[in-house]
Amino acid sequence: MSKDKEPNFFASDVVRHQRNSTTLAQYLSNFDRATGKKRIGEASTAYLASRKAPREILDFSPSAQIIIMVRNPIDVIHSMHSFRIFGTEEHITRFELAVDSWETRYWRSGPFRGEPVLRSSYREITRFSEQIQRYFDAFGEERVHVIVFDDFAKAPSIAYENVLSFLGLPSDKRSNFEIINGNRRVRSQALQKWLMYPYTILRPIEHVSSTLWRGVRGIARRINYVHEPHPAIEAAFRQRLEREYAPEVRNLERLLGVNLDHWLARPSPANLNLEGAASEFRLGEPSRA
């Protein structure tokens, strides 16, 4: 997998200059140790909402395979709201207000501080049926593997084996699938800004001792991070979202040939929070789970 978890190179229409890789040389450097590997890949979630990415990926790698995981869109935007607060991209802390707000968000720290946050809106990231259709059109359905998050959460070993089969890789008999990115809340936004972008204050420690540097950051994370489920969505607001998303859910059912009634009947279990979880994995190439 790429050194940068989400290079976003092929999502120039969404993330533009705020991508981790903005040039081909930067992008290819993510794979400079991939010699001899049977599959290489990366996991840029912005590719799903991007209108340019499917065709650009195909032009770059004609034999590429695509893996997409979709989740109840209401749970996606709920999780994304928490994730963006955690990442200092969102300042409207109340979910119900943030989803309906057209206010421009600005980076509060990091290399783009003061600039507008270039990310898809909450509703733009959950237009799954049209997004998946773009990949079907570009690659053909046989080269696009779609996973419904609920199936993955109930039986991760089966979903994992299906991915290996799709990629033509042998089973490694993996049986341990822990949740590794559960929901997190920060106690201090000021400390979080430093943890996310530690360019000042204690950064000189790194030049003295990398071990001490990792230790200081590790202690700061333990102090600042609280691992807890998302707060419940207000019942009336969730019902409104269910009505709004019903046509999209039905379109996705027809596209994938699955039943998604449960997406509109009740919230997903609180203990199945995975960050941002409407993820698109570009592969030819292994995925993250």
Contacts in CASP RR format, 6 or more apart in sequence:
PFRMAT RR
TARGET T0000
AUTHOR 0000-0000-0000
METHOD contacts of the structure
MODEL  1
MSKDKEPNFFASDVVRHQRNSTTLAQYLSNFDRATGKKRIGEASTAYLAS
RKAPREILDFSPSAQIIIMVRNPIDVIHSMHSFRIFGTEEHITRFELAVD
SWETRYWRSGPFRGEPVLRSSYREITRFSEQIQRYFDAFGEERVHVIVFD
DFAKAPSIAYENVLSFLGLPSDKRSNFEIINGNRRVRSQALQKWLMYPYT
ILRPIEHVSSTLWRGVRGIARRINYVHEPHPAIEAAFRQRLEREYAPEVR
NLERLLGVNLDHWLARPSPANLNLEGAASEFRLGEPSRA
1 40 0 8 1.000
1 41 0 8 1.000
1 42 0 8 1.000
1 43 0 8 1.000
1 286 0 8 1.000
1 288 0 8 1.000
2 30 0 8 1.000
2 31 0 8 1.000
2 40 0 8 1.000
2 41 0 8 1.000
2 42 0 8 1.000
2 43 0 8 1.000
3 29 0 8 1.000
3 30 0 8 1.000
3 31 0 8 1.000
4 20 0 8 1.000
4 21 0 8 1.000
4 30 0 8 1.000
4 42 0 8 1.000
5 42 0 8 1.000
5 43 0 8 1.000
5 288 0 8 1.000
6 20 0 8 1.000
6 42 0 8 1.000
6 43 0 8 1.000
6 44 0 8 1.000
6 45 0 8 1.000
6 46 0 8 1.000
7 19 0 8 1.000
7 20 0 8 1.000
7 21 0 8 1.000
7 26 0 8 1.000
7 27 0 8 1.000
7 30 0 8 1.000
7 42 0 8 1.000
7 44 0 8 1.000
8 14 0 8 1.000
8 15 0 8 1.000
8 19 0 8 1.000
8 20 0 8 1.000
8 21 0 8 1.000
8 44 0 8 1.000
8 46 0 8 1.000
8 47 0 8 1.000
9 19 0 8 1.000
9 20 0 8 1.000
9 21 0 8 1.000
9 22 0 8 1.000
9 24 0 8 1.000
9 26 0 8 1.000
9 27 0 8 1.000
9 44 0 8 1.000
10 44 0 8 1.000
10 47 0 8 1.000
10 50 0 8 1.000
10 52 0 8 1.000
10 53 0 8 1.000
10 56 0 8 1.000
10 57 0 8 1.000
10 60 0 8 1.000
10 282 0 8 1.000
11 19 0 8 1.000
11 44 0 8 1.000
11 46 0 8 1.000
11 47 0 8 1.000
11 49 0 8 1.000
11 50 0 8 1.000
11 52 0 8 1.000
11 53 0 8 1.000
12 19 0 8 1.000
12 22 0 8 1.000
12 50 0 8 1.000
12 52 0 8 1.000
13 50 0 8 1.000
13 51 0 8 1.000
13 52 0 8 1.000
14 46 0 8 1.000
14 49 0 8 1.000
14 50 0 8 1.000
14 118 0 8 1.000
14 119 0 8 1.000
14 120 0 8 1.000
15 46 0 8 1.000
15 118 0 8 1.000
15 119 0 8 1.000
16 118 0 8 1.000
17 118 0 8 1.000
18 112 0 8 1.000
18 115 0 8 1.000
18 117 0 8 1.000
18 118 0 8 1.000
20 26 0 8 1.000
21 27 0 8 1.000
21 30 0 8 1.000
30 42 0 8 1.000
31 40 0 8 1.000
31 41 0 8 1.000
34 40 0 8 1.000
38 169 0 8 1.000
39 167 0 8 1.000
39 169 0 8 1.000
39 283 0 8 1.000
39 284 0 8 1.000
39 285 0 8 1.000
39 286 0 8 1.000
40 284 0 8 1.000
40 285 0 8 1.000
40 286 0 8 1.000
41 281 0 8 1.000
41 282 0 8 1.000
41 283 0 8 1.000
41 284 0 8 1.000
41 285 0 8 1.000
41 286 0 8 1.000
41 287 0 8 1.000
42 282 0 8 1.000
42 285 0 8 1.000
43 279 0 8 1.000
43 280 0 8 1.000
43 281 0 8 1.000
43 282 0 8 1.000
43 287 0 8 1.000
43 288 0 8 1.000
44 280 0 8 1.000
44 282 0 8 1.000
45 276 0 8 1.000
45 278 0 8 1.000
45 279 0 8 1.000
45 280 0 8 1.000
46 53 0 8 1.000
46 119 0 8 1.000
46 120 0 8 1.000
47 53 0 8 1.000
47 54 0 8 1.000
47 57 0 8 1.000
47 280 0 8 1.000
47 282 0 8 1.000
48 68 0 8 1.000
48 125 0 8 1.000
48 128 0 8 1.000
48 131 0 8 1.000
48 278 0 8 1.000
48 279 0 8 1.000
48 280 0 8 1.000
49 120 0 8 1.000
49 124 0 8 1.000
49 125 0 8 1.000
49 127 0 8 1.000
49 131 0 8 1.000
51 134 0 8 1.000
54 134 0 8 1.000
54 135 0 8 1.000
54 137 0 8 1.000
54 138 0 8 1.000
54 139 0 8 1.000
55 138 0 8 1.000
57 64 0 8 1.000
57 66 0 8 1.000
57 138 0 8 1.000
57 282 0 8 1.000
58 64 0 8 1.000
58 138 0 8 1.000
58 139 0 8 1.000
61 284 0 8 1.000
63 284 0 8 1.000
64 139 0 8 1.000
64 143 0 8 1.000
64 282 0 8 1.000
64 283 0 8 1.000
64 284 0 8 1.000
64 285 0 8 1.000
65 139 0 8 1.000
65 143 0 8 1.000
65 144 0 8 1.000
65 145 0 8 1.000
65 166 0 8 1.000
65 167 0 8 1.000
65 283 0 8 1.000
65 284 0 8 1.000
65 285 0 8 1.000
66 135 0 8 1.000
66 139 0 8 1.000
66 143 0 8 1.000
66 144 0 8 1.000
66 145 0 8 1.000
66 280 0 8 1.000
66 281 0 8 1.000
66 282 0 8 1.000
66 283 0 8 1.000
67 144 0 8 1.000
67 145 0 8 1.000
67 146 0 8 1.000
67 147 0 8 1.000
67 163 0 8 1.000
67 166 0 8 1.000
67 280 0 8 1.000
67 281 0 8 1.000
67 282 0 8 1.000
67 283 0 8 1.000
67 287 0 8 1.000
68 132 0 8 1.000
68 135 0 8 1.000
68 144 0 8 1.000
68 145 0 8 1.000
68 146 0 8 1.000
68 147 0 8 1.000
68 279 0 8 1.000
68 280 0 8 1.000
68 281 0 8 1.000
69 146 0 8 1.000
69 147 0 8 1.000
69 148 0 8 1.000
69 149 0 8 1.000
69 152 0 8 1.000
69 277 0 8 1.000
69 278 0 8 1.000
69 279 0 8 1.000
69 280 0 8 1.000
69 281 0 8 1.000
70 128 0 8 1.000
70 132 0 8 1.000
70 146 0 8 1.000
70 147 0 8 1.000
70 148 0 8 1.000
70 149 0 8 1.000
70 252 0 8 1.000
70 278 0 8 1.000
71 79 0 8 1.000
71 148 0 8 1.000
71 149 0 8 1.000
71 150 0 8 1.000
71 268 0 8 1.000
71 277 0 8 1.000
71 278 0 8 1.000
72 149 0 8 1.000
72 150 0 8 1.000
72 260 0 8 1.000
72 263 0 8 1.000
72 267 0 8 1.000
72 268 0 8 1.000
73 126 0 8 1.000
73 128 0 8 1.000
73 245 0 8 1.000
73 248 0 8 1.000
73 249 0 8 1.000
73 263 0 8 1.000
73 278 0 8 1.000
74 233 0 8 1.000
74 238 0 8 1.000
74 241 0 8 1.000
74 242 0 8 1.000
74 245 0 8 1.000
74 263 0 8 1.000
74 267 0 8 1.000
75 267 0 8 1.000
75 268 0 8 1.000
75 277 0 8 1.000
76 125 0 8 1.000
76 126 0 8 1.000
76 276 0 8 1.000
76 277 0 8 1.000
76 278 0 8 1.000
77 99 0 8 1.000
77 122 0 8 1.000
77 123 0 8 1.000
77 125 0 8 1.000
77 126 0 8 1.000
78 95 0 8 1.000
78 230 0 8 1.000
78 233 0 8 1.000
79 183 0 8 1.000
79 230 0 8 1.000
79 273 0 8 1.000
79 274 0 8 1.000
79 275 0 8 1.000
79 276 0 8 1.000
79 277 0 8 1.000
80 122 0 8 1.000
80 125 0 8 1.000
80 276 0 8 1.000
80 278 0 8 1.000
81 90 0 8 1.000
81 95 0 8 1.000
81 98 0 8 1.000
81 99 0 8 1.000
81 122 0 8 1.000
82 95 0 8 1.000
82 183 0 8 1.000
82 184 0 8 1.000
82 185 0 8 1.000
82 230 0 8 1.000
83 275 0 8 1.000
83 276 0 8 1.000
84 90 0 8 1.000
84 105 0 8 1.000
84 119 0 8 1.000
85 91 0 8 1.000
85 93 0 8 1.000
85 186 0 8 1.000
86 184 0 8 1.000
86 185 0 8 1.000
86 186 0 8 1.000
86 192 0 8 1.000
87 192 0 8 1.000
87 196 0 8 1.000
88 107 0 8 1.000
88 108 0 8 1.000
88 109 0 8 1.000
88 189 0 8 1.000
88 192 0 8 1.000
88 193 0 8 1.000
88 196 0 8 1.000
89 105 0 8 1.000
89 107 0 8 1.000
89 117 0 8 1.000
89 119 0 8 1.000
90 98 0 8 1.000
90 105 0 8 1.000
90 117 0 8 1.000
91 105 0 8 1.000
91 108 0 8 1.000
92 98 0 8 1.000
92 101 0 8 1.000
92 103 0 8 1.000
95 231 0 8 1.000
95 233 0 8 1.000
96 233 0 8 1.000
96 234 0 8 1.000
96 237 0 8 1.000
98 122 0 8 1.000
99 122 0 8 1.000
99 123 0 8 1.000
99 241 0 8 1.000
104 116 0 8 1.000
104 117 0 8 1.000
105 116 0 8 1.000
105 117 0 8 1.000
105 119 0 8 1.000
106 114 0 8 1.000
106 115 0 8 1.000
106 116 0 8 1.000
106 117 0 8 1.000
107 113 0 8 1.000
107 114 0 8 1.000
107 115 0 8 1.000
107 116 0 8 1.000
107 117 0 8 1.000
108 114 0 8 1.000
108 189 0 8 1.000
108 193 0 8 1.000
109 193 0 8 1.000
109 196 0 8 1.000
109 197 0 8 1.000
110 193 0 8 1.000
110 196 0 8 1.000
110 197 0 8 1.000
110 199 0 8 1.000
111 197 0 8 1.000
125 278 0 8 1.000
126 245 0 8 1.000
126 248 0 8 1.000
126 278 0 8 1.000
127 248 0 8 1.000
128 248 0 8 1.000
128 252 0 8 1.000
128 278 0 8 1.000
129 248 0 8 1.000
129 251 0 8 1.000
129 252 0 8 1.000
129 254 0 8 1.000
129 255 0 8 1.000
131 280 0 8 1.000
132 144 0 8 1.000
132 146 0 8 1.000
132 252 0 8 1.000
132 255 0 8 1.000
132 256 0 8 1.000
133 255 0 8 1.000
135 144 0 8 1.000
136 144 0 8 1.000
136 255 0 8 1.000
145 162 0 8 1.000
145 163 0 8 1.000
145 166 0 8 1.000
146 256 0 8 1.000
147 159 0 8 1.000
147 162 0 8 1.000
147 163 0 8 1.000
148 256 0 8 1.000
148 258 0 8 1.000
148 260 0 8 1.000
149 268 0 8 1.000
149 272 0 8 1.000
149 274 0 8 1.000
149 277 0 8 1.000
150 262 0 8 1.000
150 268 0 8 1.000
151 158 0 8 1.000
151 159 0 8 1.000
152 159 0 8 1.000
152 289 0 8 1.000
153 269 0 8 1.000
153 272 0 8 1.000
156 177 0 8 1.000
156 289 0 8 1.000
157 174 0 8 1.000
157 175 0 8 1.000
157 177 0 8 1.000
159 289 0 8 1.000
160 174 0 8 1.000
160 177 0 8 1.000
160 289 0 8 1.000
161 171 0 8 1.000
163 286 0 8 1.000
163 287 0 8 1.000
164 170 0 8 1.000
164 171 0 8 1.000
164 172 0 8 1.000
167 283 0 8 1.000
167 284 0 8 1.000
167 285 0 8 1.000
167 286 0 8 1.000
169 286 0 8 1.000
177 289 0 8 1.000
179 271 0 8 1.000
179 272 0 8 1.000
179 273 0 8 1.000
179 274 0 8 1.000
181 274 0 8 1.000
181 275 0 8 1.000
182 227 0 8 1.000
182 273 0 8 1.000
182 274 0 8 1.000
182 275 0 8 1.000
183 227 0 8 1.000
183 228 0 8 1.000
183 229 0 8 1.000
183 230 0 8 1.000
183 273 0 8 1.000
183 275 0 8 1.000
184 225 0 8 1.000
184 226 0 8 1.000
184 227 0 8 1.000
184 228 0 8 1.000
185 225 0 8 1.000
185 226 0 8 1.000
185 228 0 8 1.000
186 192 0 8 1.000
186 224 0 8 1.000
186 225 0 8 1.000
186 226 0 8 1.000
187 223 0 8 1.000
187 224 0 8 1.000
187 225 0 8 1.000
187 226 0 8 1.000
188 224 0 8 1.000
191 220 0 8 1.000
191 223 0 8 1.000
191 224 0 8 1.000
192 224 0 8 1.000
194 200 0 8 1.000
194 201 0 8 1.000
194 202 0 8 1.000
194 220 0 8 1.000
195 217 0 8 1.000
195 220 0 8 1.000
195 221 0 8 1.000
195 224 0 8 1.000
198 217 0 8 1.000
202 213 0 8 1.000
202 216 0 8 1.000
205 212 0 8 1.000
205 213 0 8 1.000
205 216 0 8 1.000
206 213 0 8 1.000
229 270 0 8 1.000
229 271 0 8 1.000
229 273 0 8 1.000
230 270 0 8 1.000
230 273 0 8 1.000
232 267 0 8 1.000
233 241 0 8 1.000
233 267 0 8 1.000
238 267 0 8 1.000
242 264 0 8 1.000
245 263 0 8 1.000
245 264 0 8 1.000
246 264 0 8 1.000
249 260 0 8 1.000
249 263 0 8 1.000
249 264 0 8 1.000
252 260 0 8 1.000
253 259 0 8 1.000
253 260 0 8 1.000
279 288 0 8 1.000
281 287 0 8 1.000
281 288 0 8 1.000
END
